[in-house]
Each structure stands twice: as structure tokens, then as C-alpha cells.
Amino acid sequence: MTLDDSHEPEIEDSGICTSTLLCSSPTSEAEDNNITYFPLNKRIDVIGKKAQDLIERINHRRAMDQKVMSDFEDTLMKKVTETCQELKDHMFSKYEEQGAWSCGMEARLQELSEVLGRSSQLSVELQGASQTLVAIHKGIQQTSEQ
């Protein structure tokens, strides 16, 4: 119900009539001579009803605003949750990619370690052979000198 929907007599002036018996309604010059009997209590009731209707509409709009904000908050929370889950999924897929790369790298590192181990062993054998050759060479030199 709006302020204009009331079926009560409308009061066009903005003030309240000070007389409890009658008020004049200055809507046109022809009506200036007519006196409308409108008790003050009735005017107060009309104003009170209109004020109550206005308060009810305001409260209804506030309730609607609260629902809109609540719905927005729910939607936002769902979207944030979805985005976080997508980010987690992406992060875990990257971990898996790195894990596969890491496993391949581990195998290569193991192979390198084995190659370096064999290389060290060959180096030790080569040094032993070199010392043997040095000893043989010294032996040959000593025999040729004799």
C-alpha cells in the first residue's frame, strides 16, 4: 500500500489543523469558501497509518537488501572455494610433473655416480699400472747399466 492508496480523505496542506472541529482545505478558490469538517484525531490516525505503511515498506526493503547481500556472500564464498580448489589442483599437477622429472633426474644422477665410480676405479688401476711401468723401467735401466 502506498501513501496514495489510502481511501481515507486526503489532506492537501502540510500543516496540522489546530482546531479539533473543522479545517479548511485550500485546494482551489471555489473550495476556499467551503469548510470541511475533519476531526484532528482522524488526521492523526491517517498520518499514523501512512507512517506505519512507510515503516513496513522500509523494513521490507531492508529485509530484501539483507537477502541480496547474503546471497552475494554465499556466491562469493562458493567462487573463492572453487578458485582455491582449482589452484590446489594445478599446484598438485605441477608437483607430479616435477616428481616425474625428478625421478628421471634421479636415475641420471645414479648413472652418473656409477660412471664416476668406475672412472675412479680405472684411475686407481691406471696409477698402479703406471707405477709398475716405472718399476719395470727402473729395472731395465739398472740391468742395462750393469
C-alpha positions as CSV (number, residue, x, y, z in Angstrom):
1,M,0.0,0.0,0.0
2,T,1.4,3.4,-1.0
3,L,0.7,6.8,0.5
4,D,-1.7,7.5,-2.4
5,D,-3.6,4.2,-2.0
6,S,-5.4,5.2,1.2
7,H,-9.2,5.6,0.9
8,E,-9.3,8.0,3.7
9,P,-9.9,11.7,3.0
10,E,-6.7,13.3,1.7
11,I,-5.2,16.3,3.4
12,E,-3.5,18.6,0.9
13,D,-1.9,21.1,3.3
14,S,1.4,20.2,5.0
15,G,0.4,21.5,8.5
16,I,-2.0,20.1,11.1
17,C,-5.2,22.0,11.7
18,T,-5.2,23.4,15.2
19,S,-9.0,23.2,15.6
20,T,-10.5,19.8,16.6
21,L,-13.8,20.7,15.0
22,L,-13.0,21.9,11.5
23,C,-10.3,22.6,9.0
24,S,-10.3,24.3,5.6
25,S,-8.9,22.7,2.6
26,P,-7.4,25.3,0.3
27,T,-7.2,23.2,-2.9
28,S,-9.0,25.8,-5.2
29,E,-10.6,29.2,-5.0
30,A,-14.1,27.7,-5.3
31,E,-13.4,25.5,-2.3
32,D,-12.0,28.3,-0.2
33,N,-15.4,29.2,0.9
34,N,-16.4,25.6,1.8
35,I,-15.4,24.4,5.3
36,T,-14.6,20.7,5.6
37,Y,-15.2,19.1,8.9
38,F,-12.3,16.8,9.6
39,P,-11.5,15.9,13.2
40,L,-7.9,16.2,14.4
41,N,-7.9,12.6,15.7
42,K,-8.9,11.3,12.2
43,R,-6.0,13.2,10.7
44,I,-3.6,11.8,13.2
45,D,-4.9,8.3,12.5
46,V,-4.4,8.8,8.8
47,I,-0.8,10.2,9.3
48,G,-0.1,7.3,11.7
49,K,-1.3,4.7,9.2
50,K,0.7,6.3,6.4
51,A,3.8,6.4,8.7
52,Q,3.3,2.7,9.7
53,D,2.9,1.7,6.0
54,L,6.1,3.6,5.2
55,I,8.0,1.9,8.1
56,E,6.7,-1.5,6.9
57,R,7.9,-0.8,3.3
58,I,11.3,0.4,4.6
59,N,11.6,-2.8,6.8
60,H,10.6,-4.9,3.8
61,R,13.3,-3.3,1.6
62,R,15.9,-3.7,4.3
63,A,15.0,-7.4,4.5
64,M,15.3,-7.7,0.8
65,D,18.7,-5.9,0.9
66,Q,19.9,-8.3,3.6
67,K,18.8,-11.3,1.4
68,V,20.7,-9.9,-1.6
69,M,23.8,-9.4,0.5
70,S,23.5,-12.8,2.0
71,D,23.1,-14.4,-1.5
72,F,26.1,-12.4,-2.8
73,E,28.2,-13.5,0.2
74,D,27.2,-17.2,-0.5
75,T,28.0,-16.8,-4.2
76,L,31.3,-15.1,-3.5
77,M,32.3,-17.8,-0.9
78,K,31.5,-20.6,-3.5
79,K,33.5,-18.8,-6.1
80,V,36.5,-18.4,-3.8
81,T,36.3,-22.0,-2.7
82,E,36.2,-23.1,-6.4
83,T,39.1,-20.9,-7.3
84,C,41.2,-22.2,-4.3
85,Q,40.4,-25.8,-5.4
86,E,41.5,-25.1,-9.0
87,L,44.7,-23.6,-7.6
88,K,45.4,-26.6,-5.4
89,D,44.7,-29.0,-8.4
90,H,47.1,-27.0,-10.6
91,M,49.7,-27.0,-7.8
92,F,49.5,-30.8,-7.3
93,S,49.7,-31.4,-11.1
94,K,52.9,-29.3,-11.1
95,Y,54.2,-31.4,-8.2
96,E,53.5,-34.5,-10.2
97,E,55.3,-33.1,-13.2
98,Q,58.3,-32.2,-11.1
99,G,58.1,-35.7,-9.5
100,A,58.3,-37.4,-12.9
101,W,61.1,-35.1,-13.9
102,S,62.8,-35.6,-10.5
103,C,62.6,-39.4,-10.9
104,G,64.2,-39.2,-14.3
105,M,66.8,-36.9,-12.9
106,E,67.5,-39.3,-10.0
107,A,68.1,-42.1,-12.5
108,R,70.5,-40.0,-14.4
109,L,72.3,-38.9,-11.3
110,Q,72.6,-42.6,-10.2
111,E,74.0,-43.5,-13.6
112,L,76.5,-40.6,-13.3
113,S,77.5,-41.7,-9.9
114,E,78.2,-45.2,-11.2
115,V,80.2,-43.9,-14.1
116,L,82.3,-41.7,-11.8
117,G,82.8,-44.7,-9.5
118,R,84.1,-46.8,-12.4
119,S,86.2,-43.8,-13.6
120,S,87.8,-43.5,-10.1
121,Q,88.5,-47.3,-10.1
122,L,90.1,-47.1,-13.5
123,S,92.2,-44.1,-12.4
124,V,93.5,-46.2,-9.4
125,E,94.2,-49.1,-11.7
126,L,96.0,-46.8,-14.2
127,Q,98.1,-45.4,-11.4
128,G,99.0,-48.9,-10.3
129,A,99.9,-49.8,-13.9
130,S,101.9,-46.6,-14.2
131,Q,103.9,-47.4,-11.1
132,T,104.5,-50.9,-12.4
133,L,105.8,-49.5,-15.6
134,V,108.0,-47.1,-13.7
135,A,109.4,-50.0,-11.7
136,I,110.0,-52.1,-14.9
137,H,111.7,-49.1,-16.5
138,K,114.0,-48.7,-13.5
139,G,114.7,-52.4,-13.6
140,I,115.6,-52.3,-17.3
141,Q,117.8,-49.3,-16.7
142,Q,119.6,-51.0,-13.9
143,T,120.2,-54.1,-16.0
144,S,121.5,-52.2,-18.9
145,E,123.9,-50.3,-16.7
146,Q,125.4,-53.5,-15.4
